[in-house]
């Protein structure tokens, strides 16, 4: 079994964390980060965490059902509300940026005066386009150490800690593969559902169960806490299913990573072929008219 050891510089100075998105999962992650900060200081870490939260959304009435917002906060920016609350309660000086991550942004850790400085980026977004923006921002010329991605469906989800391929993380056999590398479909904007979020609290709960976000957040935070406490981890992610109660971990195993990528590639090819066949059949029916028998196209 392979292990990953924490980047040593994260034990020598204040660790800058950027949380992108503070909806269901993001607000739960943010609520737990002060505990990680306090535990780091208790164990002798020289600076703990400094957190910046990036989110351009405002609070809606439906958000007050599954997320940590009050009715009196409807219409206010999510990031500003949550950060102000934490700063007042914990005596912190964390920061909020009431904006979305823009395509073309670069998240680094060395450009002073830049709001997007971070050693660790925690992505808690709900669209593939937003996740693709994070992938691009932590890749190439960035020197971000880690990208922790969390995403979920109605009653299941995943969290994956990766070392994005960039100026800090060079190619190596045991570099932690990111969520985008293992599951390319989660950063494909063409697969996004364009349906607008509902203002109904009931429809909100039907799309996502009440506790999937905090359960996922606790797993992700526990992984970070273990990495900082013991300096190493033997897994870098996991999958949670509340409907069945099943959980599974993503081991640090290059063979597993390669197998996952191959399976996803074959699955994507099958999906594309099926989409093509469906489009051809639909076109053929339109040409033949409703009284003609369907014809099958084989590729």
C-alpha positions, 0 to 999 in steps of 0.5 A: 500500500502506497502512502502520501506525505504532506508537502513539508512547507505546509507545516512551516507557515500559515496555510492559505485555504481557498474555498470555492463555493459555499452552498450545501457542501461548501458551507458545511466545510467552512463551518468545520475549518475553524476546528481544524485551525484550532487543532493545528495551533494546539499541536504546535503549527506555526500559523494554522489556517487562513481561509478565503471564501469565494462565492458570488451567489446570494441567499434564497429562501430555499437555501435556508432548508439545507444550508446554514442560513437564516431567513433574515439573511435572504438576499445577502451574499453567502460568502460574506454572511458565513465569513462574518459569522465565523470571524465574530464567533472565533475571533478570526480574520478570514476573508470573503470574496463575493464573486464567482471564479472566472475562467482564466483565473490563476490560483497561486500562493506567492502573489501577495495582494491577490485574493486568489492565493492558496496552498489548498483549494477546496472546490464545492461547486455544483456545475461542471463549468465551475469545476473546470474553472477550478481545474484550469486555475490550479493547473499549469502556471499555478503553484497550488499544492492541493485541490480537494474536490467535493461533489454530490448527487441526491444521496451520494457523493465523492471527495478527492484530494489531488495534486494538480499538475502545475509548477509545484506538482511535477509528473511523478508516479505517486502524484495524487491524481485530481478528480478531473484527471480520474473522472474527466466527465465532471469537468465537461461543461457540455454535460451540465444540466441547464435547469434553473435551481428551484425556489421550492424548498420541497424540490430542493430536498428532492434534488438533494437529501438533507444530510448528504452535504454535511456527511460529505464535508465531514469526510473531506475535513477528516482526510485533511485533519489526518494529513496534517496531524500525522503527516501522511495518508494512505487514501486520498478520497472516497465515495459515500452513499446514504441510500445504502449506507456504503462508503469506499475509499480511493487508495493511493494506487497508480494501477487503480488510477490507470484502471479508473481512467481506462474504464471512464474512457470506454464508458464515455465512448459508449455514451457518445456512440449511443448519443450518435445512434439516438440522433440518427434514429430521431433524424430518420424518424423525422424523414420517414414520418410517423407511419414508417417503421423504425430503422436501425443504424449500426456503427 
